Amino acid sequence: MILRSTLALLFLVAVAGPVSAEDWTRFRGPNGTGISTDASIPSKWGENDYAWKVELPGRGHSSPVIWGDKVFLTSAVDEPSQRVVLCLDAKTGKTLWERRFDYTVHKKHNLNSFASPTPAVDAQHVYVSWSVPESLTLMALTHDGRDSWKLDLGKFVSQHSAGNSPVVIGDMVVLVNEQDDAEKVKGDGGGESGVSYLHAVSCKDGSTVWQTPRTSATVTYSTPMVRQLPGGGTELLFNSQAHGLGGIDPKTGKTNWELGDALNKRSVSSPVMAAGLVFGTCGSGGGGNYIVAVRPPVKPGDKPELVYKVTEQANYVPTMIGKGDRIFVWSDKGIVSCLNAATGEVKWRERIGGNFFGSPICIADRLYCLEAGGELIVLSATEKFEELARIPLGETAHSTPSVADGRLYLRTESHLYCVTGKK
């Protein structure tokens, strides 16, 4: 058990770089799992118990990322139309610096924002991504807010605007750029077709490491995670309508395996792993959501296997939590399920109500998720359903909580809250 834990830690360091156990460097934290072991974070608190609360310029749905004592996040101001990159002091919430970048107001989904992609951060830079129809931007700023590099990745064709977050993998930044195809979305106002690809660039200077062409179907908002291969090495896991579930070699961008017909609708949530299986979801605002559990290849040449499918109360936008031998599914319409990850057997399923566009995170044995109306709901992450708390924040919230160094961060559209755990 000790050896296995040590190897797992070394694996995470190898693929993600020298990340402190107390940092939260990307959407849903370490390797996108959404899991923290910080038992100091409380399960309930009152209005006067926040370490700090700050008003943000403009509005947005992105989540904060944390490196040391710095919190980075994005927002968007209406007039003048500017996207904002912010750096806050983690202990006080004081703004250390902000940078503003002009953008052109354009069509988006009414539930999206102009600051939805979550940044990524490493020891040198904070990386941000956003789009206008004319261009998809990926940019690196230093920790003190200076320009390092900026890329224009060409047109971004999407009826709903951007939501795809960059991630740092070793010494690379990886961004999913899967765009709309006119034929796939024509019933929803689609026009031209986008040029889709997976893109990996150098953290140091933004130079291209590899670019893997992808088929366009519907724009993909999921972010990849890393899988350790049984025979050694790693691969990146992706999910989308056009390519289903698949594994990519992080060194070359080459496709290791793919179950291309696994997902027949848009992918918004990100892949997760549990019980040796890879899970992905797809769906639409009109329904038809489902989850697939796929057994990935053990060795080169093996074929992926669809193990089972979940169609009842499946998630569309929120990403699941894979913890031990369980999967926790938080549906958009407020029904939460605990499943046996290996078989799909329902351990419990309860209606908690509300609408959800952010994803849950798991701290110790508790699930934390923000309801769209601005209420944080805390549940027990065990095989017995238990509601632990409902904490009102009083403002629309579509973001995912973040946690680092004994602090829980909750972002509503225009405020950021910090809850400090007991140490």
C-alpha positions, 0 to 999 in steps of 0.5 A: 500500500505504501509503495503504491501510494509513493508510485502514485505521487511520483506519477503525478509529479512527473506528469504535472511538474513540481506541484505542491500538494496544497496548490490547485493549478487547473479546473477541478484541481490535481489531475482534474479529479476534483478531490482534496484530502484537506480535512480542515475544511468545515462542512458548514458555516455562517455568514460571519465565518468567511475569512474574506469576501471580495467583489470582482470587476464584472462577471464570470463563471471561471474557477480560481486557481491557486499557487502558493499565496496567490489566487488567479481568476478571470472576469469580464466587464461589460463597458468597456468590453474587457476581459480581466485577469486578476491576482489576489492575495490568498490570505486577505483577498486583496487585489495584487494586480489586474490586467484588462484586455479588450474584446468584441461582444458576440453571440453566446449561450445565455447561460454562458459568460465571457469569462468561463474558461478556468485558467491554469497555473505553474511555477512561472506563469498563469495561462488563460484562454478565451475567444471571439469568433475571429480568434481563439486566444491562449496567453501566458502571464508571469505571476506578477502580471507581465506578458510572457507570450500570446497566441492567436489560434485562428477562428473559433466557431461556436454557437455558444462561445468559449468554455474550454480551459487550458491545462499544464501537462509537464512542460506543456500547455494543452488546449482542446479546440474542437469546434462546431460543424455547420451540419451538426448544429444547423438546427441551432443556428450553426453557420460555417464549420470550425477547424478542430484540433488538440494543441500542445505548446511550450510553457516557456515560449508558446511554441507548438509541441504538437497539434493533432487534427480532430473532426468537428462536430459540436464544440467541446468544453471538457478538459483532459486528465492524465492516465498512468499506463499499466506498462509504464508511461502516461496518456491524456484522456479526452472525450467529445462527440466527434471522437468519443473517448480516447487516449493521446500520447502526451509526447507526440499527440498521437492517438493511442486508442479511441472509442469513437462512437461512444458519445453521440451528443455534445461533451461538456463535462470532463473524463474521470477514472475509477475502478480501472474504467474511464467515464465520459458523458454527453447530452444536450439542453433538451435531454438524452444525457448518458454516461459511458464506462469504458475499459481502456486498453491494457497494452498497445493493440488492445481494443477499448471495451464499452462496459456499461452505459447509464441513461437514468439521471445522467449529468451533462454539464457537471463533471462526476467525482470518481472516488475509490470504487464509487462514482458520484453523479451530480445531475444538472437538475439536482439529482445526485447518485452514488454508483458502484464504479465497476458495475454501475449499480446504484447505491443511492439516488436522491433529489436535492433540487435546483439547477447546476452548471458548476461541478462538485468537488470532494474534500475528505469525505464530503461533496461541495457543489454550487447551485446556479441560484447561489446556494452551496450544497454539502453532501456526504461522499459515502455509500449512505446519503446524508445532506450536511449543509445548505449555505446561501451566497445570494448570487448566481453561481455557475463555477466550481469550488477550489481548495488549497492550503486550508482555504475553500474558494467559492466564486459567484458571478461577481464575488469571491468568498474564502472559507478557512479551515481549522489548522 
